Amino acid sequence: MKTLFTGGIKSGKSRLAETCILEQAGANKPYYLATTEFFDDEMQARIHIHQQRRQDLFITLEEPVKLFDALEKCPGPVLIECVTMWLNNLLYHQISEADILQELEAVMQLPCDLVLVHNEVGLGVVADNRLARQFVDLSGKAAQIMGRYCNEVFFCSAGLKLRMK
């Protein structure tokens, strides 16, 4: 089973995704694959909020770049928090779009249960700089790949989820 939670920043998607993976895992601890690299105090504070919320309910793995390699080692259901930050990391490390999308395709074909969190960043205006436009385009392409492979897709807003698939 593969499930995608997408929506804007602070839409509730992370909390909803955590609830979903805990329900799927039952009595077992699911994996929490954290992808965020932090470069400043504000990002560290955001990460700390997520760490406090998940407490010891998950087996936490931190992998900002090699998503496929990390997932191959997980025998149980995995929450990926979040795909958007993973994309950001790969652009920062100057990985090509083709390589990024190829790895995402490989991740989505793994036979494990996944719950994915992804920010919807394409609902605003066209960005005024090349890197931002590249990120929005890549994010949209990634969302389409995940949407194609996922059994369930939810759009989140105001702490609520709307089933899309």
Backbone as CSV, one residue per row, in Angstrom:
resi,resn,N_x,N_y,N_z,CA_x,CA_y,CA_z,C_x,C_y,C_z
1,MET,0.851,-1.176,0.000,0.000,0.000,0.000,0.896,1.238,0.000
2,LYS,0.591,2.163,-0.871,1.324,3.421,-0.950,0.312,4.559,-0.870
3,THR,0.597,5.525,0.011,-0.322,6.627,0.264,0.446,7.935,0.220
4,LEU,-0.111,8.924,-0.448,0.502,10.248,-0.558,-0.375,11.284,0.135
5,PHE,0.261,12.107,0.974,-0.384,13.260,1.587,0.301,14.500,1.033
6,THR,-0.462,15.326,0.334,0.093,16.547,-0.235,-0.753,17.730,0.205
7,GLY,-0.147,18.892,0.189,-0.846,20.107,0.593,0.168,21.192,0.869
8,GLY,-0.324,22.332,1.275,0.553,23.462,1.553,1.280,23.319,2.883
9,ILE,2.131,24.274,3.144,2.877,24.307,4.400,1.896,24.514,5.551
10,LYS,2.075,23.750,6.614,1.225,23.799,7.817,-0.224,23.432,7.521
11,SER,-0.423,22.561,6.532,-1.776,22.123,6.177,-2.258,20.959,7.030
12,GLY,-1.337,20.337,7.796,-1.694,19.178,8.612,-1.276,17.860,7.997
13,LYS,-0.620,17.893,6.849,-0.294,16.663,6.133,0.650,15.753,6.915
14,SER,1.626,16.308,7.623,2.554,15.466,8.384,1.836,14.718,9.504
15,ARG,1.019,15.421,10.252,0.269,14.778,11.346,-0.659,13.704,10.803
16,LEU,-1.349,14.009,9.702,-2.255,13.032,9.098,-1.488,11.819,8.572
17,ALA,-0.327,12.047,7.989,0.495,10.950,7.481,1.012,10.077,8.623
18,GLU,1.398,10.700,9.726,1.870,9.943,10.889,0.756,9.048,11.425
19,THR,-0.439,9.581,11.531,-1.581,8.786,11.986,-1.821,7.610,11.048
20,CYS,-1.753,7.852,9.760,-1.987,6.818,8.747,-0.984,5.681,8.874
21,ILE,0.303,6.000,8.965,1.326,4.946,9.015,1.249,4.180,10.327
22,LEU,0.909,4.848,11.418,0.755,4.148,12.698,-0.410,3.169,12.631
23,GLU,-1.497,3.553,11.980,-2.635,2.645,11.816,-2.249,1.458,10.936
24,GLN,-1.501,1.700,9.874,-1.073,0.611,8.990,-0.154,-0.363,9.712
25,ALA,0.718,0.158,10.557,1.716,-0.681,11.224,1.118,-1.545,12.331
26,GLY,-0.013,-1.142,12.872,-0.631,-1.912,13.949,0.241,-1.920,15.194
27,ALA,0.569,-3.110,15.696,1.362,-3.239,16.917,2.853,-3.020,16.666
28,ASN,3.270,-2.981,15.416,4.692,-2.798,15.084,5.031,-1.317,14.965
29,LYS,6.309,-1.015,15.196,6.769,0.361,15.007,7.100,0.569,13.540
30,PRO,6.505,1.576,12.914,6.878,1.868,11.539,8.182,2.675,11.499
31,TYR,8.757,2.748,10.326,9.955,3.552,10.118,9.537,4.976,9.765
32,TYR,10.343,5.915,10.209,10.156,7.322,9.898,11.446,7.762,9.216
33,LEU,11.382,7.949,7.903,12.562,8.346,7.136,12.555,9.867,7.007
34,ALA,13.407,10.512,7.796,13.504,11.972,7.813,14.527,12.408,6.768
35,THR,14.115,13.316,5.883,14.974,13.719,4.775,15.578,15.111,4.933
36,THR,15.129,15.881,5.907,15.528,17.286,5.992,16.950,17.452,6.499
37,GLU,17.728,18.205,5.736,19.025,18.689,6.206,18.755,20.082,6.759
38,PHE,19.329,20.399,7.907,19.066,21.731,8.427,20.334,22.578,8.332
39,PHE,20.092,23.814,7.935,21.202,24.738,7.741,21.094,25.971,8.623
40,ASP,19.985,26.108,9.347,19.823,27.287,10.193,18.971,26.935,11.413
41,ASP,18.888,27.868,12.343,18.170,27.638,13.596,16.672,27.446,13.381
42,GLU,16.093,28.169,12.436,14.662,28.053,12.187,14.306,26.660,11.694
43,MET,15.124,26.099,10.803,14.861,24.742,10.303,15.068,23.727,11.426
44,GLN,16.060,23.943,12.261,16.274,23.049,13.404,15.067,23.064,14.332
45,ALA,14.447,24.220,14.525,13.251,24.311,15.374,12.091,23.521,14.760
46,ARG,11.936,23.592,13.441,10.885,22.820,12.768,11.128,21.320,12.939
47,ILE,12.363,20.908,12.781,12.718,19.496,12.941,12.434,19.045,14.366
48,HIS,12.748,19.887,15.331,12.533,19.552,16.743,11.049,19.301,17.033
49,ILE,10.163,20.073,16.438,8.718,19.875,16.624,8.311,18.484,16.133
50,HIS,8.823,18.089,14.971,8.507,16.757,14.436,9.087,15.664,15.331
51,GLN,10.294,15.860,15.834,10.914,14.863,16.714,10.104,14.682,17.989
52,GLN,9.648,15.784,18.573,8.842,15.694,19.796,7.518,14.981,19.543
53,ARG,6.896,15.264,18.408,5.598,14.668,18.111,5.715,13.158,17.902
54,ARG,6.770,12.705,17.264,6.870,11.269,16.991,7.419,10.475,18.167
55,GLN,8.054,11.127,19.117,8.583,10.497,20.325,9.224,9.157,20.001
56,ASP,8.771,8.088,20.656,9.352,6.757,20.406,8.373,5.849,19.665
57,LEU,7.440,6.462,18.934,6.447,5.685,18.197,7.000,5.110,16.898
58,PHE,8.169,5.604,16.467,8.758,5.225,15.186,10.203,4.790,15.351
59,ILE,10.683,4.055,14.377,12.116,3.806,14.225,12.586,4.877,13.243
60,THR,13.367,5.818,13.729,13.742,6.964,12.907,15.046,6.715,12.166
61,LEU,15.008,6.995,10.873,16.193,6.984,10.023,16.331,8.382,9.436
62,GLU,17.551,8.851,9.309,17.787,10.149,8.693,18.613,9.933,7.440
63,GLU,18.044,10.315,6.302,18.754,10.192,5.023,18.296,11.305,4.095
64,PRO,19.127,12.313,3.891,18.732,13.451,3.077,18.893,13.272,1.567
65,VAL,19.619,12.235,1.116,19.929,12.124,-0.307,19.595,10.753,-0.886
66,LYS,20.066,9.692,-0.293,19.967,8.348,-0.877,18.716,7.615,-0.395
67,LEU,17.591,8.060,-0.894,16.293,7.544,-0.471,16.143,6.059,-0.778
68,PHE,16.445,5.666,-1.991,16.291,4.270,-2.398,17.133,3.355,-1.516
69,ASP,18.391,3.713,-1.296,19.283,2.889,-0.470,18.746,2.733,0.945
70,ALA,18.228,3.813,1.513,17.690,3.751,2.875,16.444,2.868,2.938
71,LEU,15.578,2.973,1.930,14.335,2.207,1.938,14.559,0.714,1.735
72,GLU,15.587,0.356,1.006,15.874,-1.069,0.789,16.146,-1.797,2.097
73,LYS,16.571,-1.071,3.119,16.936,-1.667,4.408,15.778,-1.722,5.393
74,CYS,14.600,-1.213,5.022,13.461,-1.138,5.935,12.501,-2.298,5.682
75,PRO,12.374,-3.220,6.628,11.479,-4.359,6.435,10.001,-4.047,6.677
76,GLY,9.713,-2.925,7.330,8.320,-2.611,7.651,7.840,-1.379,6.926
77,PRO,6.628,-0.918,7.248,6.078,0.274,6.610,6.918,1.518,6.940
78,VAL,6.982,2.434,5.961,7.848,3.607,6.085,7.070,4.885,5.781
79,LEU,7.246,5.874,6.641,6.773,7.232,6.390,7.961,8.031,5.879
80,ILE,7.824,8.635,4.709,8.884,9.495,4.174,8.478,10.938,4.423
81,GLU,9.236,11.619,5.259,8.940,12.987,5.677,10.146,13.870,5.390
82,CYS,10.246,14.607,4.382,9.259,14.654,3.327,9.941,14.630,1.959
83,VAL,9.197,14.280,0.952,9.721,14.189,-0.409,10.169,15.565,-0.895
84,THR,9.449,16.601,-0.528,9.795,17.955,-0.962,11.197,18.341,-0.501
85,MET,11.519,18.049,0.740,12.851,18.386,1.249,13.917,17.522,0.580
86,TRP,13.576,16.273,0.284,14.507,15.408,-0.442,14.829,16.011,-1.805
87,LEU,13.802,16.481,-2.525,14.021,17.133,-3.817,14.912,18.362,-3.656
88,ASN,14.632,19.149,-2.640,15.433,20.335,-2.351,16.900,19.958,-2.123
89,ASN,17.118,18.917,-1.339,18.485,18.471,-1.052,19.209,18.064,-2.328
90,LEU,18.524,17.330,-3.189,19.162,16.854,-4.411,19.492,18.006,-5.354
91,LEU,18.615,18.990,-5.442,18.940,20.172,-6.243,20.140,20.902,-5.649
92,TYR,20.175,21.022,-4.326,21.300,21.668,-3.649,22.615,20.951,-3.976
93,HIS,22.561,19.624,-4.026,23.757,18.827,-4.330,23.979,18.659,-5.834
94,GLN,23.202,19.391,-6.620,23.339,19.466,-8.074,23.170,18.119,-8.775
95,ILE,22.193,17.341,-8.295,21.812,16.094,-8.957,20.862,16.461,-10.096
96,SER,21.015,15.828,-11.233,20.191,16.172,-12.393,18.730,15.768,-12.181
97,GLU,17.838,16.494,-12.845,16.413,16.179,-12.764,16.143,14.752,-13.220
98,ALA,16.792,14.332,-14.291,16.579,12.973,-14.803,16.961,11.933,-13.751
99,ASP,18.084,12.130,-13.070,18.513,11.182,-12.037,17.568,11.192,-10.839
100,ILE,17.073,12.375,-10.479,16.140,12.491,-9.353,14.852,11.727,-9.659
101,LEU,14.288,11.975,-10.825,13.022,11.322,-11.177,13.201,9.822,-11.365
102,GLN,14.353,9.412,-11.852,14.640,7.977,-11.996,14.703,7.305,-10.626
103,GLU,15.341,7.966,-9.658,15.397,7.384,-8.312,14.005,7.341,-7.692
104,LEU,13.206,8.372,-7.895,11.847,8.366,-7.348,11.022,7.237,-7.958
105,GLU,11.145,7.020,-9.253,10.459,5.886,-9.909,10.873,4.576,-9.245
106,ALA,12.171,4.408,-8.992,12.672,3.183,-8.356,12.112,3.036,-6.941
107,VAL,12.069,4.132,-6.199,11.503,4.113,-4.845,10.047,3.671,-4.889
108,MET,9.297,4.213,-5.815,7.862,3.905,-5.882,7.603,2.465,-6.306
109,GLN,8.572,1.828,-6.921,8.409,0.439,-7.343,8.846,-0.564,-6.279
110,LEU,9.432,-0.085,-5.185,9.803,-0.992,-4.100,8.544,-1.660,-3.541
111,PRO,8.655,-2.909,-3.101,7.471,-3.633,-2.633,7.077,-3.343,-1.184
112,CYS,7.536,-2.225,-0.624,7.212,-1.920,0.774,6.031,-0.954,0.856
113,ASP,5.387,-0.945,2.025,4.315,0.007,2.289,4.939,1.374,2.558
114,LEU,4.443,2.392,1.867,4.967,3.745,2.015,3.839,4.727,2.273
115,VAL,4.116,5.687,3.142,3.283,6.874,3.280,4.232,8.035,3.018
116,LEU,3.875,8.862,2.037,4.741,9.949,1.600,4.108,11.298,1.897
117,VAL,4.932,12.248,2.307,4.485,13.619,2.551,5.170,14.495,1.510
118,HIS,4.369,15.349,0.856,4.913,16.199,-0.204,4.165,17.531,-0.213
119,ASN,4.913,18.624,-0.229,4.293,19.946,-0.290,3.797,20.233,-1.694
120,GLU,2.597,20.781,-1.774,2.088,21.284,-3.051,2.629,22.694,-3.207
121,VAL,3.533,22.880,-4.157,4.160,24.191,-4.337,3.768,24.844,-5.658
122,GLY,2.900,24.219,-6.421,2.584,24.721,-7.745,1.281,25.486,-7.862
123,LEU,0.720,25.941,-6.776,-0.566,26.636,-6.843,-0.427,28.155,-6.885
124,GLY,0.800,28.646,-6.816,1.016,30.091,-6.792,1.405,30.631,-8.151
125,VAL,2.022,31.787,-8.142,2.456,32.438,-9.370,3.757,31.811,-9.872
126,VAL,4.087,32.059,-11.124,5.353,31.593,-11.671,6.473,32.391,-11.007
127,ALA,7.445,31.683,-10.462,8.537,32.323,-9.726,9.365,33.225,-10.634
128,ASP,10.027,34.190,-10.023,10.799,35.157,-10.791,12.261,34.762,-10.999
129,ASN,12.645,33.558,-10.521,14.031,33.157,-10.743,14.092,31.701,-11.203
130,ARG,15.139,31.400,-11.923,15.293,30.111,-12.587,15.286,28.933,-11.615
131,LEU,16.007,29.039,-10.486,16.090,27.932,-9.541,14.720,27.629,-8.928
132,ALA,13.982,28.666,-8.571,12.649,28.450,-8.000,11.718,27.794,-9.020
133,ARG,11.793,28.234,-10.287,10.965,27.610,-11.325,11.365,26.153,-11.528
134,GLN,12.668,25.877,-11.493,13.152,24.500,-11.629,12.607,23.635,-10.492
135,PHE,12.625,24.166,-9.267,12.135,23.416,-8.115,10.637,23.134,-8.232
136,VAL,9.852,24.145,-8.603,8.403,23.961,-8.732,8.093,22.928,-9.814
137,ASP,8.789,23.025,-10.944,8.566,22.063,-12.032,8.928,20.647,-11.600
138,LEU,10.080,20.493,-10.947,10.517,19.186,-10.469,9.522,18.634,-9.446
139,SER,9.076,19.480,-8.553,8.123,19.059,-7.529,6.823,18.564,-8.157
140,GLY,6.345,19.277,-9.182,5.129,18.856,-9.868,5.303,17.528,-10.581
141,LYS,6.444,17.326,-11.228,6.715,16.055,-11.906,6.796,14.916,-10.886
142,ALA,7.443,15.180,-9.757,7.543,14.168,-8.700,6.155,13.813,-8.164
143,ALA,5.311,14.816,-7.958,3.950,14.572,-7.464,3.169,13.696,-8.437
144,GLN,3.355,13.921,-9.724,2.660,13.108,-10.720,3.127,11.652,-10.675
145,ILE,4.417,11.436,-10.479,4.935,10.068,-10.363,4.325,9.395,-9.134
146,MET,4.367,10.089,-8.000,3.814,9.497,-6.779,2.326,9.242,-6.924
147,GLY,1.604,10.180,-7.512,0.171,10.010,-7.708,-0.160,8.795,-8.556
148,ARG,0.677,8.529,-9.536,0.460,7.378,-10.420,0.646,6.057,-9.662
149,TYR,1.633,5.987,-8.783,1.934,4.736,-8.080,1.120,4.532,-6.802
150,CYS,0.656,5.605,-6.193,-0.015,5.476,-4.900,-1.427,4.922,-5.042
151,ASN,-1.790,4.091,-4.068,-3.150,3.558,-3.994,-4.117,4.622,-3.502
152,GLU,-3.620,5.490,-2.625,-4.432,6.569,-2.066,-3.649,7.875,-2.158
153,VAL,-4.363,8.953,-2.471,-3.770,10.294,-2.502,-4.735,11.230,-1.789
154,PHE,-4.196,11.998,-0.837,-5.000,12.950,-0.078,-4.423,14.353,-0.225
155,PHE,-5.294,15.327,-0.485,-4.912,16.730,-0.458,-5.305,17.269,0.907
156,CYS,-4.375,17.951,1.570,-4.605,18.413,2.938,-4.670,19.933,3.004
157,SER,-5.591,20.412,3.824,-5.737,21.840,4.093,-6.491,21.985,5.405
158,ALA,-6.096,22.955,6.207,-6.774,23.252,7.477,-6.849,22.038,8.397
159,GLY,-5.843,21.161,8.319,-5.813,19.977,9.172,-6.740,18.872,8.728
160,LEU,-7.352,19.031,7.562,-8.292,18.044,7.020,-7.714,17.431,5.766
161,LYS,-8.197,16.238,5.418,-7.734,15.584,4.194,-8.912,15.353,3.263
162,LEU,-8.637,15.580,1.997,-9.621,15.354,0.950,-9.083,14.251,0.055
163,ARG,-9.823,13.167,-0.030,-9.372,12.022,-0.832,-9.459,12.366,-2.311
164,MET,-8.333,12.204,-3.006,-8.268,12.452,-4.446,-8.260,11.148,-5.217
165,LYS,-7.751,10.109,-4.598,-7.650,8.796,-5.245,-7.777,7.726,-4.172
